[in-house]
Amino acid sequence: MVQRMQTKMANKPDLNKDDSSVFSLKDKIDVKDVLSAQKLVNGENVFDFTCNYIFSKKSLQYGMKLEHKFLWKQQRHISDFCQSEAMDEGKNRSPSIVNFNEGAVRLLPTMPNDSRYIHATQINIPSGNFIIAQGPTEQSLIDFFRMLWQYHVLLVICLEPFTDHKTCYPYFSLKKQQVVKAMERISLETQKITETSVANLIVYEAVLMNMEIKDDSKLIKFFI
């Protein structure tokens, strides 16, 4: 019985053996096709392949654009600060204290050659809207006044020693009825001084006058 099975197995052709005495050329091609797993996969026709490629490419490009916008929003940039530094306008106190584009205050020009840049950032939180700004320099005094006017600032808190010109240019007077002017365009007059029970806390009532405005709306009253 074993001998008869071995005889039958010996007579069975070896599909992996390249023996021309067993298969014709056509037979060998058919056998290789059967042995290829790739041949068992149904492929797309040319039309479907072209359409899928075009649409998938457009979807990929759209997805990449969305991802780029998302990453751009997550990053922080200082191009405006660097441009101001390169122009050497004297509006930044230190090259190491940068001002980010995101959330930065943008001034609205009202005169030729007005700058839109100022070293200041808006912060909007549930308790209120605030602006954090460096103490103005002599060159940026007009921009500082423009910012106070444009954003209708009601309260200015000075955190640096006002007498130190290295950290803050004197943008208001410590004496009543004294006026500080910026380029004959905007002036700030100290009208009232109130001392408080808190050490080193003095409240100044001041009026900002915009000489570009010709009616009664040219005055803004606020506190420092």
Buried (B, 14 or more C-beta within 10 A) or exposed (E): EEEEEEEEEEEEEEEEEEEEEEBEEEEBEEBEEEEEEEEEEEEEEEEEEEEEEEEEEEEEEEEEEEEEEEEEEEEEEBEBBBEBBEEEBEBBBEEEEBBBBEBBBEBEEEEEEEBEBBBBBBEEEEEEEBBEBBBBBEBBBBBBBBBBBBBEBEEBEBEEEBEEEEBBBBBBBEEEEEEBBBEEBBBBBBEEBEEEEEEEEEEBBBBBBBEEEEEEEBEBEBBB
